[in-house]
Amino acid sequence: MKITVPPRGPEERRRDVLARLERESDIWVASADTDGLPCLVPLWFVWDGQAVWLSTRATNPTGRNLSDGRRTRLAFADTRDVVLIDGEATAFTDRDVPASAADSFHAKYTWDPRADRAPYSFFRIRPLAVQAWHKQRELPQRHLMRDGIWLV
């Protein structure tokens, strides 16, 4: 198969990443416990323009890992349109989460984790690094953010 589409430039990739953060429903969340045991789960998320917000039970492995380790890697499911986001997590209870973050879950999914019978925690994931590429041809310029600062 001959590739005829030129690689996207960094600015277009950044626009594409931001568009996916607005439109996608699920994101893969990777974390590890204090012994290094990995955990990978898909979760609903919302993007507030600065951070990714997740909600899960504080007692499940992902909730514990994000509370204890505070680091995560997020990814979308498409392996031919890769987006990887390395981030730092801050945990919030259902009582101290900013209302705008919790309300955005209800607006996007018609589900409010605060109203669930089981207690849910919220996690703000502040992006520290972002990589994005379509297939091998875009690997050389895949880094779009480092140390929390957009490179483009």
N, C-alpha and C positions, 0 to 999 in steps of 0.2 A: 504494500500500500504506500503510495506516495503522498507525503504531507504537502499540501499546497497553501494552507493557511499560515501566515506568518505568526510568530509568537507575539503575545500581547506585551506591551510595554508596562513598566511598573505602575504608572498612573492608572492605566486601564485595569490592572489587576487589583489595585486598591479599591477602585470604584466597584468592581465585581464582588470583592470581599464584603464591602459595606452593604451592597444590595442583598447578598445572601444572608447577612446578619439580620436584615429587616424582614426577609421573606420566608426563610426556612422555619420549620417547626421543631425539628429535632437536631440535637448535636451530641456527638459522642464525647463522653467525659472520662478521661483517664486519670486515675489517682493511685496512690500506694499507701499501705499502712506503714507503721514505724519499723516493721521488719522487712519492708520492701516488697511485700506481696501485692501484685498489681490488681487493679479492679478497673473494668471498662464497661460502661453502661450508656445507653442513649437516654437523654432527658429532654423534656421540653425546656425552652429557654426564651428569654426576651432580651432584646438589645436596647439600651437606653441612649445610645449615641456615644457612650464612653466606656461602658462595661456590659458584660454578659451577666444576666441574673438567672440563677438556677434555683429550683426548690426540690428538696428531697427530705426524707425523714432523717433526723439527726442520728438515729440509732442504726441505720443501715451502713454497710461498708463505705459507700461514697460519702455519706454525711460525716462519718467519723474521720475518714481520710482527709476531707477538705478542712474540717475543723482542726485536726491535729497537724497535718503537714502543710496546709495552706498553699500547696502548689498543684497545678493541674495542667493537662494538655487537652484542648478541645479540638474536635475535627468534624467536618461534614462527611457524609457517607460516600460521596462520589469519588472513586479512586482515579478518575481521569480529569477531575477538576478539584485538585487538592487544596484545602485550606487547613492549616495547623495554627493554633493559637496557644501559646504558652502563657499562663497567667497565674496571678496570685489571688487566693480566695480570702474573703472576709466573711465570717459567719454572722448571721442575724437570726434571732428567734422570730416567731410569728408576731410577737409583741413589739419588738424594736426595729423591725424592717421598715424602711421608708414606705409610706403609703403608696407613693407613685410606683415603686417597684412591684409591690404586691398587687396593686390594682391593674397593672399591665398584664399580669397573668390572667386575670379574669377577663380583661378586654380581648386578649388574643385567643384564649382557649375556653372561655366560659367556665373556668375553674378557679376558685380562690383557695389556695392552700391553707389560708388562715381559718377557713370554715370547715376544713376536713376534720373528721372525728379523731384521727391520729395526728399527733403533733408533727408539723413540718418545720424545717429550718430553711432559710434562704441564704444564698451565697452570691456575693458580688465578686465576679471574676474580672480583675483589672488586667487587660492584656499587657504583657511585657515583650512578647515577640510574636510576629505574624509572618508566616510563609504561605505563598500561594503559587501554584503552577499547574499548567495543562501539560501533561506528558513530559517526556525528557527534554524537549526543545526549550522549555521555559525554566529548567533547573538553575541555570547560571544566575538569574536575577530573581530568585524566589523570595529573598528576604525583603519584606516590606516594612517591618518594625523591629527595632532592637531597643532594649532597655526602656520600653514604654514610649518610645518616640518614633513616629512615622518617618521613614527614610524618604518617602515620596509624598 
